[in-house]
Structures are given as structure tokens and as C-alpha cells.
């Protein structure tokens, strides 16, 4: 597999998972609001944090898995 194709695949996976995580933000905000009612959660900040965490975790996992595969 060429390096450019591998980078594109990792980018696409991270983007897809990050976008899906961002779409889940309204549910996460309502869930956090029910658990921690005294803390005001800004949806934009929570969305960026969730998308960043999910996207980076999945991208890192796929890169590490790909790097450690047998040749």
C-alpha cells in the first residue's frame, strides 16, 4: 500500500468517526445535563471535545494497528 493511500485512509477514518461523534453531541449534552444538572455545558465546546477525542483515538488506534501488522 502506498504511503499516500495509507494517509488518506487514516484521515477518512478519523474524519468519519469524528463527524459521527459530533452528531452524537445533543444526546451527550442531555445525558450530562441529567447526571450533572448544576454544571452548564456549552454544546459547541462539548462537541469539539468529543469529536477531537473520538477522532484522535480511532485514528491513533488504526495507525498503531497498521504499523504493527506483519509485513
N, C-alpha and C positions, 0 to 999 in steps of 0.2 A: 504494500500500500504506500502510495507516495505521501510525503510529508504534508503537502498542501491539502490532500484529501482527508488525512487524519485530523488536521487542524480544523477543517470545515465541519467534519462530523462532530468533533468535540464542541465546537461553537454551536452547532444546531441543537445538540442535546441540551446544553446549558441554557440556550435561549428558550427552547420548548418547555423545559421544566420550570424555569424562572417565570415564564408567562403564565403557566398553569398555576404556579404558586401565587402570583399576583391576582389571578381571578378568584382565588380562594380567600382573599383578604376580607371581604364583607362577612363571611362566616366566622373567620378567626376573630374579627373585631367583636362580633356579637357574643362569641364564646368567652373571650377575655372579659367583656363587659359583665357577663353573668357571674364569672368567678371573682373578678376584682372590681366591684361596682364603684369604689371610691377613686380609682385611677382613671383619668380621662385619657383615652388612646386616640391619637391622631391617625386617621386612616391612611393618609399619604405616607407618613413616616413608617407605620407598621407595614404597609405594602412594599416599600423599598427594602426594608429589613428582611421581610420574609422572602421576597424574590431574590435578594442577594444571597441569603443563607442557603436556600434550596438550590438555586442555580450553581453556586460555587461548590456546594457539597457534591452534587451529582457530577459536575464537570471534573472535579478532583478525583472522585471515585473512578470515573471512566478512564481518565488519563493514567492513573496508577494501575488499574487493571490491564489496560492496553500495554503499558510499559513493562509489566511483569509477565506477559504472556510468553509462551515458549516460541522460539524462532522458527 
